[in-house]
Amino acid sequence: MADSEGRRRRGGGRAGNAARRGSAGVIEQMPWQQPVNLDRPTEPLSPEGVEAVHDGAMRILEEIGIEFYNDEARGILKEAGCTVDGDNVRMGRDFVMEMLSKAPETWTLTPRNPDRAITMGGKHMAFGNVSSPPNYWDMTLGRKVPGTREMCANLFKLSQYFNCIHFVGGYPVEPQDIHASIRHLDVMYDKLTLTDKVAHTYSLGQERVEDAMEMVRISGGWSDEEFEAGPKMYTNINSTSPLKHDEPMMDGWMRMARRNQGLVVTPFTLAGAMAPVTMSGAVAQSLAEGLCAVALAQYIRPGAACAIGTFTSNVDMKSGAPAFGTPEYMRATQMTGQMARFYKLPMRASGVCAANVPDGQAMWETSNSLWSAVQSGANMVYHAAGWLEGGLIASPEKFIMDCEVLQMIQRYMEPEVTATGPDEIALDAIRSVGNAGHFFGIQHTQDRYTTAFYQPFVSDWRNFEAWEAAGSVWTPERAHNIYQQILDTFEAPAIDAAIREELAAFVAKRKEEGGAPTDF
């Protein structure tokens, strides 16, 4: 086997160079970089409100408790001094806060291409692709269909292509043409060979998590010691609201903690259904469900890389359907961000909507979600591109339209936009024009016109007559055309041939062994 340092050097360099150039052929896009949020976070809670939400979360843990359906987790928490009664675990606030104090405020995820490393925490933001919809929609099909491996792989290609996507979440669409026992193997192989960005694994029992960790380790050419020296991948678990953690997710959570990989816990609390109808009550419950998992991870491995997530929204009280991008969703996200800073934990948010196709509703709800993530100071934004129907549909057109918004957010955060030096105040330029001319032709403008403003790749800024003369192409159709061009010209990032062969051999071996057990 080749030496790990040499193998690591050979992998993925071409993609990093392409990212630095800022263009990959089909569109001119902004270069690969992780945005730094320059804004002060929106903090809707007063100091008394922060204390009230914190006290509510702690009282839930102390007085009501969380159901842990994992025997090992209950045993560990009992050893830690928590009160265990059947499946119910209650833990005191002193224990919780002591465990939280061990969690790092900032940590780094390093994938097989070290140029794609991302920071979790502080003012850093990272955006990821849509994850886990069972269905797919695009303009060629014109209807919702079950996901396939090819659809999943095509969305991986978009995830790799766009520099504004920083990490690759779970299955961007569930490939239902692969048996569930081996699905994780094929999809992780595609993810690690079609992308070189930070990868996610589902915490769905021993086999899937152990397989994923081994495949990521192989992809980077790391020894076990190098793999565990710092997070190379991450998982995201959801509590089963209200107030439950299931067996397989806790199993994966603990396995990942022991091997020092990234851990994100995101309760799915829909106010009015799985949480109180009041947003402060829903946020307090969400925090309780999340913080107990962080406490468990810190007891198992002090210093484990943890983040708290929010997926607190509301339901349509007429139908019971989830709603996203609502005023309540935005406020809940901002409140959770304020509480995450109180607990000194990185935070995960989402870019989500309830729309069924990539239309106006899809974009205003997703934009509300994304901007609430900015306002909240979120560090990781899941589902930032491609999400429809409350997470039941993935769409490539929506993916590309969302990437336009993500690039706008990235541009919004660049320091030069708000620079205030003499060149930016531009008194000489203003003096030269005076009150009788214009700024189009002066040297100050000529020196800067190509980079002064954001340049869109989907938006069409022509007037109606010019747009009509060019074929009256609506936004989703423009996005569809870009999608097809990206697929036609896509080049996978470089990967060492020996690593690719080792990954393929591992997948073949695990398939022969039966993969992961299923119920069918």
Secondary structure, 3 states (H helix, E strand, C coil): CCCHHHHHHHCCHHHHHHHHHCECCCCECCCCCCCECCCCCCCCCCHHHHHHHHHHHHHHHHHHCEEECCHHHHHHHHHCCCEEECCEEECCHHHHHHHHCCCCCCEEECCCCHHHCEEECCCECEEEECCCCCEECCCCCCCCEECCHHHHHHHHHHHHHCCCCCEECCCCCCCCCCCCCCHHHHHHHHHHHHCCCEEEECCCCHHHHHHHHHHHHHHHCCCHHHHHCCCCEEEEECCCCCCEECHHHHHHHHHHHHCCCEEEECCCCEECCCECCCHHHHHHHHHHHHHHHHHHHHHHCCCCCEEEECCCEEECCCCCCEECCCHHHHHHHHHHHHHHHHHCCCEEEECCCCCCCCCHHHHHHHHHHHHHHHHHCCCEEEEEECEEHHHCEECHHHHHHHHHHHHHHHHHCCHHHHCCCHHHHCHHHHHHHCCCCCCCCCHHHHCCCCCCCCCCCCCCCCCHHHHHHCCCCCHHHHHHHHHHHHHHHCCCCCCCHHHHHHHHHHHHHHHHCCCCCCCC
